[in-house]
Amino acid sequence: MEIKTHFLDNLRISATFDDYEVITDQPIRYKGDGSAPSPFDYFLASSALCAAYFIKVYCQARDIPTEHIRLAQNNIVDPENRYQQIFKIQVELPEGLSDKDRQGIVRAVDRCTVKKVIQTGPDFQVEVVESLASDAQAMLMDVTDAGGETYILGKDLPLEQTIEDMTGVLQQLGMKIEVSSWRNIVPHVWSLNIRDAASPLCFTNGKGSTKQSALCSALGEFIERLNCNFFYNDQYFGEELAHAEFVHYPNERWFKPGPDDALPEGLLDDHCWAIYNPDGELRGSHLIDTNSGNVERGICAIPYVRQSDGETVYFPSNLIENLFLSNGMSAGNNPDEAHVQCLSEIFERAVKKQIIEQEIVLPDVPPSVLDKYPDVLAGIAALEQQGFPVVVKDASLGGRFPVMCVTLMNPKTGGVFASFGAHPSFAVALERSLTELLQGRSFEGLNDVPKPTFNSLAVQEPENFVDHFIDSTGIISWRFFSDRADHAFHEWDFSGSNAEEAAALFAILQDLGKQVYVAEFNVLGTSACRILVPDYSEVYLVEDLIWDNTNKALAFREDILTIHRLDEAALQALLDRLEDSQLDQYMDIRTLIGVEFDENTVWGQLTILELKIMLSLALGQWVEALDGVAEFLQYNDNTVERNLYYQAMETVLEITLDEELQLSDFMHNLNRMFTPEVMQRVVSNVHGEDRFDGLTPTDMRLTGVDKHLRLLESYQKLHQARAREAAAERAS
């Protein structure tokens, strides 16, 4: 994590990271103002807070109340060496707690991350650099062995060269990449999370059997998601980019809807229209770009090459964003390598969906075959030693597809977790199934996996497939664990050179009767692509283009961002649109309009229901506001402070609407119950003197929305690189 410091007045210093700011000061005796703890005070507090956190997690998992648990820490300083200290942590536990839980709480404290880092002994490296940004990727390069060349199956360059090439690309873009976590809880299974230090919303996970391969995986995913704009998928790009020469890519085209909102000529092809508009209900407005929101400009479309005949077909960016999520994106050392990775993931997800939906029983991989892969067996053995039985399945459906499955069972909770992996090489697909299983997870994290079921409707629910796609935490059928397999085991092999493997995977899709469309994205010389296979690689339902399109944001975005400046008629119109929209009351506003507010603010926690309450209050519609407040208090999981505010609001509205009651008669005790500050805010909002409690004014330029502006700064770097390359191509 990158922590930036800022020198304030006197000895006060601030540290900023993510969405937080910490202020430090020095005591008055040390020439400070005593306005905040010193840096060392924060350091001491961090270990006590971390220990308390692990106790809380332990107790919450076992429904143990914590109100009578006390924790204190004292640091005992050696009189002869003040840097030699003992951190003495004492925990007071209530009577009646079992010996097992007492020991469990002590072990939980021992897991404190701060404690473990101190005990290991961090290494401090202090250096002067010309520019903080210019040393962007140095922290990533420590993973590689100097001068080494490590080749793995499926990669045409050594891992060390791949890491150097990819970090070089990111450095040219001006993106400083940091590692936020590493995990290696069983042998030969590594995972990590990397992110853009300036915009932590841009992050990826990587996995592999070694540190180097996991880092390659994370960097490759980062570059693929940059090239395919996935980091910015549903986000508002702002007015400047909405009117730029191009919004997504220099080769994009814009299409104007025809009369009566008709679909314009030149988009998609007959094959795609039969899939995406089977009943003729799709209109031009359904395909307006969500990111730009530029209705006047029309429909933004990206060129893809149809593999059957090499023809260019234009896909609306809106359709891609709404239906495919991150499926069908990849990066590699060359186009063939990227194609293999991309197609492998498409097969992994499509075959996985087929197996889950049809409740197919897969054959076990025989022990004699698993014996050929000792690293995989070592990882499985470590899981089973921790009490997690593992089954390894051939998911090729009779040798037709290059897919494997590793499924973990958790006897403590009754949950199961099915992980799939795909690649033309049996060995690579098997390894990916295992590393995907543990990517970013701890043993404790495996306690949250869902239980299997015999309820076929629950398994076949579309949202279940989305859960499986996002993090593999969807439900699977108990039938999956039957010994009566629907297919015989095949020790399949589609491997060869990357070019041969890509051809073999394309051929499988051709045999299935699928059309395949490919777009190459090669900013700064990278090899990245996106592959679309209509009626095969979508994540969301085609109906979502009409019934749950992300461009519903366009009906609300501007009015919500400028809500403080709307007159009464515009406020009423906004409220009416929200009422008529049939949107989920509990959808948060940042998702609705595609703006990343700080989650710690009212904007960041604001739901459609709460916004409707605010609008009703602003319009003096007390009955409607009271109904909304009652619903908010019944179902809301907001902060304690916000709940108390609405409890006070409910009371004031009920008094105000009762002709026999006077608010002044209750103010003394209401002030005592809810505090004068809260009551002043509530009364001011009810009487229309103040509006939209807690919402700081902003606008279409997103003034003050720093989290989103950092995301846009990230995209601007990518956008400018594309503009430079396009200009260079035109000049040549």
Secondary structure as UniProt FT lines:
FT   STRAND          4..7
FT   TURN            10..11
FT   STRAND          13..17
FT   TURN            18..19
FT   STRAND          20..24
FT   HELIX           28..30
FT   HELIX           39..61
FT   TURN            62..63
FT   TURN            67..68
FT   STRAND          70..78
FT   TURN            79..80
FT   STRAND          81..92
FT   TURN            95..96
FT   HELIX           99..110
FT   HELIX           113..120
FT   TURN            132..137
FT   HELIX           138..141
FT   TURN            142..143
FT   TURN            146..147
FT   TURN            153..154
FT   HELIX           159..172
FT   TURN            173..174
FT   STRAND          177..186
FT   TURN            187..188
FT   STRAND          189..196
FT   TURN            197..198
FT   STRAND          199..208
FT   HELIX           211..227
FT   TURN            228..229
FT   HELIX           230..232
FT   TURN            233..234
FT   HELIX           239..242
FT   TURN            250..251
FT   STRAND          253..255
FT   HELIX           259..261
FT   TURN            265..266
FT   HELIX           270..276
FT   TURN            278..279
FT   HELIX           284..287
FT   TURN            290..292
FT   TURN            295..297
FT   STRAND          299..306
FT   TURN            307..309
FT   STRAND          312..316
FT   HELIX           317..323
FT   TURN            324..328
FT   STRAND          329..332
FT   HELIX           335..357
FT   TURN            358..359
FT   HELIX           367..370
FT   TURN            371..372
FT   HELIX           374..385
FT   TURN            386..387
FT   STRAND          390..394
FT   TURN            397..400
FT   STRAND          403..410
FT   TURN            411..414
FT   STRAND          415..422
FT   HELIX           426..437
FT   TURN            438..440
FT   HELIX           444..448
FT   HELIX           456..460
FT   HELIX           462..471
FT   HELIX           478..481
FT   HELIX           498..511
FT   TURN            512..513
FT   STRAND          517..521
FT   HELIX           523..525
FT   STRAND          527..532
FT   TURN            534..536
FT   TURN            542..543
FT   HELIX           544..547
FT   HELIX           550..555
FT   HELIX           557..561
FT   HELIX           563..565
FT   HELIX           568..580
FT   TURN            581..582
FT   TURN            585..586
FT   HELIX           589..593
FT   TURN            599..600
FT   HELIX           602..605
FT   HELIX           608..618
FT   TURN            619..620
FT   HELIX           622..635
FT   HELIX           640..657
FT   TURN            659..660
FT   HELIX           663..665
FT   HELIX           667..674
FT   HELIX           676..686
FT   TURN            687..688
FT   TURN            693..694
FT   TURN            700..701
FT   TURN            703..704
FT   HELIX           706..731
//
